[in-house]
Amino acid sequence: MSGGVLGDDLEQTGRELPKVSYICGGCGREQKLDKDAVIRCMHCSHRIFYKRREKKLLQYLAR
């Protein structure tokens, strides 16, 4: 049993993490980035991204 990093476990199982969709703060284009990606827009080289909101309603029970 390995006490390794999460990435090591993913390589062994063969699964890939899903890419998350972000919107560039400079040009407004959508980009999909994975966990280890460089945070830089490929089109305008801007480094500020906004995470896209979910379209479905998220409701939580708060106590």
N, C-alpha and C positions, 0 to 999 in steps of 0.2 A: 504494500500500500504506500502510495507516495503522498507526502505532505506538501506537494508542489503548489504552484500557482494555478489559478483558474484556467489560464491559457493552455497549460500542459494537459489538463483534464480534457479540454475541448479537442485537442489534437488527437488524443487517444480514442475518443468516441466518434470522431469524424464529423461532428456537428459544427455549424458556423453560427455565430451570433447574428441576429438580424440587424440590418443597417437602419439607423434612425434618420428621419428626415428633418433637415434644418433649413432655415431661410437666411440668406446672407444679408447683413445689415447695410452693406454698401450698394449692391446692385439689385437685391431683391430676388435673386434666382434661388431655386430650391436645389439642395444638394443632399445626398445620402452619404452619411459618414459612419464608419464602424468605430469600434472602441479604440483602436490604436492609430487612427488616421490623424494626419496633421491638420490642425484647425486653421485653414487658410482657404479662401475661395479660389477655385481654379480659373475663374473668369476675370476677377478684379483684384485679387490678392488681399482683400479685406479680411480681418481676423475676428470680426464680431458676428456671431450667429445667434439666431433666435430659434427656439424649439417650436415646431409646429404643434398647435393644439389638437386635441382629440375632437373628432366630430360627434362622437356619441356622448350622451350625458353621463357624467360621473357623479354619483351621489353617495355620500358617506353618512353613516350613523355616528354622531358625536355624542359622547356622554359627558 
